[in-house]
Amino acid sequence: MMHGFRERWHLMSQRERMLVLAGGIVLGLSLMFVLIVDPLLDNFDRLERQATRKQKDLAELALLGQSYLAKRDHLSKVESRMPRADSRFSLLTFMEEAATTAQVRERITGMQPHVQSLAQGYQETAVDLRFEGVQLPELLAFLAAIDQAPYALHVRHLQIRPKFDNPVNLDATVQVLSYAKS
C-alpha cells in the first residue's frame, strides 16, 4: 500500500504535489484543532467561569463572615446587659419604680406582664402599660427612665392619643420588653 502511494507521488507534477501537501497540512491542522486545541479552549473557558464564580463565592463568604462577627459582637453586648439569673431583676417591679420616679404611677390604668420562652435558651418578658391623662413631659420622663435602666430594655410598642376634652392630657399604651438567658 505504501508502495502505491510512492508511485503516485512520483507520477504527480510539482503543482499537484504542492496541492496534496497543502491539503494534508490543512487536514492535519484541522484535526489537531478539532481534537486537541478546541477541547482545551473549552476546558479553559469552563475553568475560567468556575474561577470567577468561586471568587464571587469567596467574596460573599467574606461578607457573611464579617456580618457574623458583627452580629456575634452585638449579641455579646446585648447579653452583657441582660439580667443574670441570680440578679432577681423583675421587669414588672422596675416598671412600677420607673413610673413612681417619673410621677406617673397614679396614671397607670393597666399593667399586664407576659413571659415567653424563646429559642436558643432566651426568655422574653413583656409588660403592657396603659396610661390615662398623662402629660407629655411625664411620659418622656418615664421613657427616659426605661432608657437609663441598668439592663437592656426595649420599647416594642408605643401608642399615644390625645384626650378629646383636654388635648394636653394623653392616653398612652406602652409595651416594654426585657430578655434574659434561661
Long-range contacts (C-beta under 8 A, 24 or more apart in sequence): 78-152, 78-179, 79-181, 81-151, 81-152, 82-151, 82-152, 82-179, 82-180, 82-181, 83-151, 83-178, 83-180, 84-181, 85-180, 85-181, 85-182, 89-151, 89-178, 89-180, 91-125, 91-126, 91-127, 91-153, 91-176, 91-178, 92-127, 94-149, 94-153, 95-127, 95-129, 95-176, 98-142, 98-145, 98-146, 98-149, 99-129, 99-142, 101-141, 101-145, 102-138, 102-139, 102-141, 102-142, 102-144, 102-145, 103-138, 103-141, 104-131, 104-134, 104-138, 104-139, 104-141, 104-142, 107-131, 107-132, 107-133, 107-134, 107-138, 117-182, 118-179, 121-181, 121-182, 122-179, 122-180, 122-181, 122-182, 123-179, 123-180, 123-181, 123-182, 124-177, 124-178, 124-179, 125-177, 125-178, 125-179, 125-180, 126-156, 126-175, 126-176, 126-177, 126-178, 127-175, 127-176, 128-173, 128-174, 128-175, 129-172, 129-173, 129-174, 129-175, 129-176, 130-171, 130-172, 130-173, 131-170, 131-171, 131-172, 131-173, 131-174, 132-171, 133-163, 133-169, 133-170, 133-171, 134-169, 134-170, 134-171, 134-172, 135-168, 135-169, 135-170, 136-168, 136-170, 139-170, 139-172, 142-174, 143-174, 146-176, 151-178, 152-178, 152-179, 153-177, 153-178, 154-178, 154-179
